[in-house]
Amino acid sequence: MTSLPFPLAEAPEPQAAQAAHRLFTGGADFLKGVVAMDGLPPADRIEVCFAGRSNVGKSTLINALTGRKGLARASNTPGRTQEINFFTLGDNHYLVDLPGYGFAEAPLPVVQRWQELLRTYLAGRATLRRAFVLIDARHGVKKADEEIMTLLDQSAVTFQAVLTKADKVKEKDRARILDQVRERLSKHPAAFPEMVLTSSEKGIGIDTLRAIIATLP
């Protein structure tokens, strides 16, 4: 029997779980928000970034990963805050929160400025190990998700799909949505061949994602 492409990541092995525990108990703090490349912190840590449409649950996921409820703040107005937010994690990692994309309410110049900053960041950050593209598990891949995945392809940045709000998906819809996500991912050469299913509210997949981050080379 042929295994499915882009399987769901399994619970971490004990060694990976221990590495995750060490990393995520090392403390996480907001470092700075960046609006231009000359404001980036030194590229002296392992870096992972989180990208996702507005209201996909990105800030909530970062808070769940770090165990700090108010660390990343969500904006109710998509496109209002166009900053790349850096958080320190332990002594050797940055978590990077990219602004929510899909700016229906943002002025075009704001969108263009953010897109240029994002392109420059992705292409020029040698310490960036992986991007996590957050996809609402209730809806699957949307046009805005395709756009960011194409940009990651062009930037040669490996990205991994993280499905959020998994607890909100009806069981009868789950297989169909997963199949749709797999089909879309198969068209992107930069896609890591494994997905992560998460729910920040229920704690689903949080330990798995922590272990993935902690064991990146």
Backbone torsions as a table, in degrees:
resi	resn	phi	psi	omega
1	MET	NA	132.1	-179.2
2	THR	-80.0	131.2	179.2
3	SER	-73.7	152.8	-179.2
4	LEU	-67.6	143.1	170.9
5	PRO	-69.3	151.0	179.8
6	PHE	51.4	61.0	176.9
7	PRO	-67.6	164.3	174.8
8	LEU	-76.6	136.3	178.1
9	ALA	-62.9	140.2	-179.5
10	GLU	-90.9	170.2	177.0
11	ALA	-58.7	145.8	-174.2
12	PRO	-68.8	150.8	171.3
13	GLU	-67.9	158.6	-176.5
14	PRO	-53.2	-42.0	-178.0
15	GLN	-64.7	-41.3	178.0
16	ALA	-67.7	-38.0	178.1
17	ALA	-63.5	-38.1	178.0
18	GLN	-66.8	-41.5	177.7
19	ALA	-61.9	-40.3	178.5
20	ALA	-64.6	-41.7	179.6
21	HIS	-61.5	-44.5	179.7
22	ARG	-62.0	-44.0	-177.2
23	LEU	-67.8	-47.3	-171.2
24	PHE	-85.2	-3.3	169.4
25	THR	-99.3	4.9	-179.4
26	GLY	-84.6	0.6	177.9
27	GLY	93.7	141.0	177.6
28	ALA	-133.0	136.3	-178.4
29	ASP	-143.3	148.9	173.3
30	PHE	-69.8	131.2	178.9
31	LEU	-100.3	-58.5	-178.3
32	LYS	-168.8	158.8	170.7
33	GLY	-105.7	137.3	-172.1
34	VAL	-119.8	132.9	177.7
35	VAL	-116.7	-3.5	177.9
36	ALA	-150.9	156.2	-174.2
37	MET	-61.3	-31.4	-178.3
38	ASP	-72.6	-5.0	176.5
39	GLY	-95.6	-2.0	-177.6
40	LEU	-63.9	142.3	174.2
41	PRO	-68.8	164.8	178.9
42	PRO	-56.6	142.8	179.0
43	ALA	-84.1	68.2	-173.6
44	ASP	-121.1	14.7	178.5
45	ARG	-137.7	158.1	169.8
46	ILE	-65.1	135.6	-170.8
47	GLU	-128.1	135.8	169.6
48	VAL	-130.1	145.4	180.0
49	CYS	-122.6	156.1	-178.5
50	PHE	-120.2	124.3	179.0
51	ALA	-123.3	145.4	179.4
52	GLY	-176.2	156.4	176.2
53	ARG	-62.3	155.6	175.4
54	SER	-55.8	137.4	177.6
55	ASN	71.8	18.4	177.4
56	VAL	-82.7	-11.6	179.2
57	GLY	99.6	26.5	-175.8
58	LYS	-67.4	-50.2	179.6
59	SER	-62.0	-40.6	179.4
60	THR	-62.8	-38.6	179.0
61	LEU	-67.2	-43.9	178.3
62	ILE	-60.9	-41.8	177.6
63	ASN	-63.1	-39.6	179.3
64	ALA	-67.1	-41.3	179.7
65	LEU	-61.6	-43.3	-175.5
66	THR	-86.5	-12.8	-177.6
67	GLY	73.7	18.4	179.6
68	ARG	-121.8	106.5	-169.6
69	LYS	-58.6	-37.3	-174.8
70	GLY	-105.9	15.2	-174.9
71	LEU	-63.8	-55.2	176.8
72	ALA	-100.5	129.4	-176.5
73	ARG	-103.5	132.5	178.6
74	ALA	-88.4	143.7	173.2
75	SER	-101.2	136.7	177.6
76	ASN	-79.5	-9.3	180.0
77	THR	-113.1	103.0	179.9
78	PRO	-55.7	133.3	177.2
79	GLY	86.0	-1.7	-177.2
80	ARG	-70.4	-42.4	-177.6
81	THR	-113.7	103.4	-178.2
82	GLN	-99.3	70.8	178.3
83	GLU	-124.6	149.3	166.7
84	ILE	-92.4	115.2	-175.5
85	ASN	-98.1	127.4	-179.5
86	PHE	-105.0	134.2	175.2
87	PHE	-124.0	135.4	173.3
88	THR	-83.0	142.8	177.6
89	LEU	-131.4	112.5	-175.4
90	GLY	60.9	-148.9	-177.0
91	ASP	-98.0	-10.7	-167.6
92	ASN	-132.7	6.6	-175.0
93	HIS	-131.2	149.2	165.2
94	TYR	-114.7	135.7	163.2
95	LEU	-100.6	131.5	-174.6
96	VAL	-121.1	122.8	-178.0
97	ASP	-101.9	108.6	178.0
98	LEU	-83.0	148.2	-179.5
99	PRO	-60.1	148.1	177.6
100	GLY	-62.6	136.6	180.0
101	TYR	-103.6	169.0	-173.1
102	GLY	90.8	61.1	-168.7
103	PHE	-88.5	72.0	178.6
104	ALA	-62.0	-30.8	-174.3
105	GLU	-103.2	1.4	-176.8
106	ALA	-95.9	142.2	176.1
107	PRO	-62.9	147.6	-176.9
108	LEU	-55.6	-43.4	179.0
109	PRO	-59.8	-34.4	177.7
110	VAL	-65.5	-44.3	179.3
111	VAL	-61.4	-47.2	-178.3
112	GLN	-63.5	-40.2	179.7
113	ARG	-64.5	-42.8	178.9
114	TRP	-66.0	-41.9	-179.0
115	GLN	-62.2	-39.5	179.1
116	GLU	-67.4	-41.4	177.1
117	LEU	-61.8	-42.5	-179.3
118	LEU	-63.7	-45.5	179.0
119	ARG	-58.4	-45.3	-177.8
120	THR	-66.3	-41.4	178.7
121	TYR	-62.0	-49.8	-176.1
122	LEU	-64.1	-37.4	-176.1
123	ALA	-77.8	-23.8	-169.9
124	GLY	-115.8	11.7	-175.3
125	ARG	-106.6	94.8	-173.3
126	ALA	-66.0	-24.9	-177.2
127	THR	-88.0	-0.4	179.3
128	LEU	-74.8	111.1	-175.5
129	ARG	-86.6	-35.5	-177.6
130	ARG	-162.4	146.1	170.0
131	ALA	-104.8	139.9	174.2
132	PHE	-108.4	116.2	179.8
133	VAL	-96.0	114.4	-176.6
134	LEU	-86.8	129.8	-177.9
135	ILE	-126.7	128.8	179.1
136	ASP	-66.4	116.8	-175.4
137	ALA	-64.7	-17.2	178.6
138	ARG	-77.0	-24.0	-170.2
139	HIS	-119.8	-18.1	-177.1
140	GLY	75.3	-163.8	-175.5
141	VAL	-77.7	127.1	177.0
142	LYS	-106.6	173.8	-177.9
143	LYS	-57.1	-43.0	-179.1
144	ALA	-63.9	-33.9	176.1
145	ASP	-65.4	-41.9	178.1
146	GLU	-59.3	-39.6	-178.0
147	GLU	-65.2	-43.4	-179.9
148	ILE	-70.1	-35.6	178.8
149	MET	-67.2	-37.2	176.0
150	THR	-65.1	-40.5	177.3
151	LEU	-62.6	-38.9	177.7
152	LEU	-67.7	-38.3	172.5
153	ASP	-56.3	-50.5	-176.9
154	GLN	-64.3	-29.7	-179.5
155	SER	-88.7	-2.5	-178.5
156	ALA	56.5	42.0	176.4
157	VAL	-108.2	119.9	177.6
158	THR	-63.2	131.6	177.3
159	PHE	-127.6	151.6	179.3
160	GLN	-123.8	132.3	179.7
161	ALA	-77.2	129.8	176.4
162	VAL	-120.1	114.3	179.5
163	LEU	-87.1	123.8	-178.1
164	THR	-100.7	164.9	175.3
165	LYS	58.9	37.0	-177.0
166	ALA	-61.8	-27.6	-179.3
167	ASP	-70.5	-14.0	-178.8
168	LYS	-90.5	-5.4	-176.0
169	VAL	-86.8	130.4	175.5
170	LYS	-70.0	140.9	-176.1
171	GLU	-55.7	-37.9	-177.7
172	LYS	-68.5	-18.9	-178.5
173	ASP	-97.4	-13.6	-169.6
174	ARG	-61.6	-50.4	-176.5
175	ALA	-61.4	-40.9	-179.7
176	ARG	-62.9	-44.2	-178.7
177	ILE	-67.6	-42.9	178.3
178	LEU	-61.1	-39.7	178.4
179	ASP	-63.7	-39.7	179.3
180	GLN	-64.7	-42.2	179.4
181	VAL	-64.8	-44.1	179.1
182	ARG	-59.5	-43.1	-178.9
183	GLU	-62.2	-41.4	179.8
184	ARG	-69.7	-41.7	-179.6
185	LEU	-62.9	-33.0	-176.9
186	SER	-62.1	-16.4	-179.6
187	LYS	-91.0	0.2	-174.7
188	HIS	-117.1	112.2	-176.5
189	PRO	-64.6	-22.7	-179.1
190	ALA	-86.0	-2.2	-177.0
191	ALA	-72.3	128.3	173.8
192	PHE	-70.6	138.0	-169.2
193	PRO	-80.1	43.8	178.9
194	GLU	-160.3	139.0	178.4
195	MET	-107.3	159.8	176.1
196	VAL	-121.3	127.1	178.8
197	LEU	-99.8	123.7	-174.4
198	THR	-133.4	157.3	164.9
199	SER	-144.0	111.6	179.0
200	SER	-63.7	-36.2	-177.8
201	GLU	-66.0	-40.2	-177.1
202	LYS	-99.1	-6.0	-179.0
203	GLY	79.4	10.6	-178.9
204	ILE	-69.7	128.8	173.5
205	GLY	77.0	-2.8	-176.9
206	ILE	-66.4	-46.5	178.5
207	ASP	-62.6	-37.4	178.6
208	THR	-62.8	-46.3	-179.1
209	LEU	-67.5	-38.2	175.3
210	ARG	-58.4	-44.4	-178.4
211	ALA	-65.9	-37.8	177.5
212	ILE	-60.7	-46.3	-179.8
213	ILE	-64.3	-42.8	-175.2
214	ALA	-68.8	-23.4	-175.3
215	THR	-108.1	10.6	175.4
216	LEU	-64.9	136.5	-179.2
217	PRO	-70.0	NA	NA
